[in-house]
Amino acid sequence: MSQKKDAFSHPLLVRAADHAQVPQQSQSHPLNPASLVRGLSLSELTGLKRLGIHLLKVAPGKESFIFHSHQSEEEFLYILSGRGIAEIGEERYEVGPGDFMGFPTPSVGHHLLNPFEEELVYLSGGERREVEVADFPRLGKRLVRFGMQAAIYEVDSGHKLSFEEE
């Protein structure tokens, strides 16, 4: 097996030096005004269809998305740098570099917050199934997604609240 010493480029390889050239996207969860995550989808850059792998950053004082649980898609978080507070079920844990969280389905509710002064950087990944149900237990709401179309419902009433395309 030969190795090239020069800058090797391949559509299935994303080098760390390439990150600076790829525009980062910002995203927030519509049900959480404190949510603000920026980063990039490594899986999309390499064409992965069944897995989502994202390099994400949460600024000081911000949160990842919203406390949620999954019914069919497993998810993981791996902290690269900074510190955060992981909400897992009703417990809170300080997390830092090298800490890993895995959420098999049906998952317990989980969420990441950054109350610290340093940016929190982590890898987030999981399955990309055609159908997913995610609950927002603290809000009594449920997201149902078929492909790229998603709707949010009140759990108790079953009435549809909104419809959105991802």
Secondary structure, DSSP 8 states (H G I E B T S, - for coil): -----S----TT---GGGGGGS--EEE--TT-TTB-EEEEEHHHHHT-SSEEEEEEEE-TT-BSS-SBEESS--EEEEEEES-EEEEETTEEEEE-TT-EEEE-SS---EEEE--SSS-EEEEEEEE--SEEEEEETTTTEEEEEETTEEEEEETTT--EEEEEE-
